[in-house]
Amino acid sequence: MLGVLAVLTVCGVGSFLMVLDEKQGTGAQANTSPPPTATPVDITSREVDPKPLTAAEVFPGKQIVIDPNKPTEVYTVIKPQVLTDCRAAASGEISKLVTKLGCSQVVRGTMRSPNGAYLVTGGIVNLDTVANAEKAYEAIKPIVDEGKGRFLGYAPDRQEKKSITKPLALASTHAGWNIRGHYLVYCVIARSDGGEIPIGDPFAKQILFDVIEFYLRGKVLEERASDPVTASGTPTPAAS
């Protein structure tokens, strides 16, 4: 299976695509495979997955650990936010696009990178169906390439005199996005000092992978798309 993470520079200095190979092991014997720890849950539409996302689900703590072997290298969550007006998460044609494709909410949060040199907004857009998520994924790149819209960073303290997150409100940011089920996930990056991010910056690439692929898709939405199996072999009942 081939997963594609779309990555763009939205300050007009270039763009690129990062292709990620998700290789699955083969040749495992059925009788030696460990028992499943979870059963899949359908998240292909809001009809079958009606429960709204919450800030506590997407950003349950103040820190996000990417590598358990490096517990001190964490993303520090500054502030999460739930938007019911999806237009506020983007500008121009992207704002119109997600509204047209049935966006009901956006859950986003702003973080500081492990080395402190970057500010990051990661978010999940709750669209109506997987088909609409796919449409959004394909439509966003030409919109950004033509300068007709972009994802917006979330700068919760931008009005304060000593604002920490204000660089996210500036135009010089990098952004990436991908989809899973009926959700569109995205990430916006800015340098903490407000400087320009060079094309091909390896730190920016790593942040996009960490936030989009590892955390939002691989952890938050993976947990939504699966029910843990108990010791008795049955899925854990969902909380009411």
N, C-alpha and C positions, 0 to 999 in steps of 0.2 A: 504494500500500500504506500502510496506516495502522498505526503502531506505538504501543502504549499503555504508558506507564510508570506503574505504580501507586505513589503516594507517600502516606504517612500519617504523622501525628504520633502517637506512641504514649505520650505523657504526658497524654493526655486533653484536649487543648486544641483539637483540630480535625483535619480531614483534607481532602485535596484530591486531584484527579487531574490529572496533567499529560499532555496529549495531544500527541504528537509526530508531525508530518507528515513522512514520508520520501518526498520527491518524486523520481521518477525522470525523467530526461530522455527526450524522445521525438523522433522524426523523424530520428534518426541514420541515415545510409546504411550498409548492410552492408559495402560495399566500401571505406568510409573508416574503419571502426572498427579500433582497434588490436587486435593479436592478444591472446588471453586470457593472463593471467599466472598463472592458477591454474585447476584443475578442482575442482568441488564434491565434497565428501565427505559421506556420509550420517551425520548425528548424531541421527537420530530415535529411537534406542533404544540401550541399553547392549549389546544383542545384536550390533548392527552397529558399535558404537563402544565396544568392551570395554576399551580401555586406560585405566586410572585416571588422573585428573588428578594432577599433582604440584605442590608448592610452587614448584619451579623453572619450571614451565610458566606458572603464573598470576602469580607475582611473581619474574621472573628477575633483577631488579636492585634497587638501593636507591632508585631514583627512577623515577617515572612522568611522562613528558612528555606533556602534552595538546596543546599548541600548539607546533609546531616553531619558530614565529617568536618564541616566548617561552621559550627554553630554561632560563631561570633560575626560571620559575614552575612548579615541579614538586611532585608529591605525594611526600613522603618516606616510604618503607616502613620502619616500625618493626620489625615482626616478622610473618612468615607462619606459618600453622599448618595441618596436615592432621588432620582429625577423622574417625575411622572410626565413632565413636558420634555419629550425626547429631543426637541429642537435645540435645547440648551447645551447638548453635548457636542454639537458640531456647527459648522457655519455653511452658508451657501447651499449648493445643490445636495450636499450630503445630509444636511438638516432636513431638507424637503424629502429626500429619498427614504430615510428611515421612517419618517412619518407616513409616507405613502405605503410602505411595506408593512405597516401594522405594528409599529413599535408601541409598546405599552409602558415601558419603563427603561431607565438606564441606571445601573448601579456602578458607581465609579469611586475610586479612591486615589489620593495622591500620596506618594511615598518618596523617601530619599534612598538613593542607591547605596549599596554596602560601602563603597569608598567615599560617599558623601559628595561626589563631584557632579551628580546628576539628580534632577528631579523627574519624577515619573508619575503619570496618571494612567491607571489601568482601569478598563471598564467593560461591562457586559451589557449589550443591547438586546432586549427581549423582543424579538420579532414574532410574527404570527405563525409562520411555518418554516420548515427547512428549505422549501423552494424559495421563499422570500429572502432567507438568509443567503442562499446561493446567488440570488439576483443582486443583493447588496454587495456581496464580495466581488462580483465581476464588475459592477458599475462604479465602484469607488475609485479605482485606479485612474480611469480616464478623467474623472472629475478633478482629482488632485493634480494630474499631469497638466490639465488645462487651466489650473488656478481658479477653479470655480467653487471650491469648497474644501474644508479640512476638518479633522477632528480637533476639538479644543481641549487644552489642558485645563485642569481644575486647580485654581489658585485661591484657596479659601481665605487667605490673609492678604490678598493683593491690595486692599485699601489701607492697610496699616503702614505706618512710617518705616518700620524695620521689617518689611515683609520678607519672608523666607521663600515663599512659593511664587512670587511675582514673575520670574522668568518663564513659567509655564503659560502665562497670559500673552507672551510675546509671539511674534510670527516665526522666529527662528527655532523650529522644533522638528524632530523626526517622528514619524508615526508608522505603525504597522498594524495589521489586522488579520484575523482568520475567523473561521466559523466552526461551530459544533452544534448539531441538532438545529433548533430554531433560534439559536443565539449567535450574535456577531460579537466577537471580542476584539478589543483594540488597546493600543498603548501609545501614549504621547510622551516624548522625552525632550527635556531641555537641560542645558548645562546650568548648574547652580549659580555660576558667576555671570550668567546671561550671555556668554560667548557663543560663537557659532560652532556647531558640531560638524566636523569635517566629513566628507563623503567616505564611506567605508570604515568609519570609526569602529574598532573592534569592541569597545566598551558598549557603544550604542547597540550593536548587533547582539551582544550577549544579554543586555537588558531586555531587548525585544523578545528574545527566546525565553528568558527566565519568566517574564511576566505573562506573555501570551501563551506560549506552548507548555511550559512546565506548570505555571500556577493557575491561570484562568481556565485553560482548556484541560490540562492534565490533572488538576487537583479539584478545583471548585466544580467544574461541569462534569468531571468524572464521577465525583461523589453524587451529584444530582442524577446521573445516568446509571446508577447502580444501587442495589439494596444489599447491605452486608448479610452474609449467611451466618446463622447462629451455629452453635456447636451441635445442635440437633439436625442441622442441614436445611433449615427453613429460613427464608428471608426475615430480617428483623421488621416487625410491624412499624409502619410509618406513624409518627406522632400526630395526634389530632389537634 
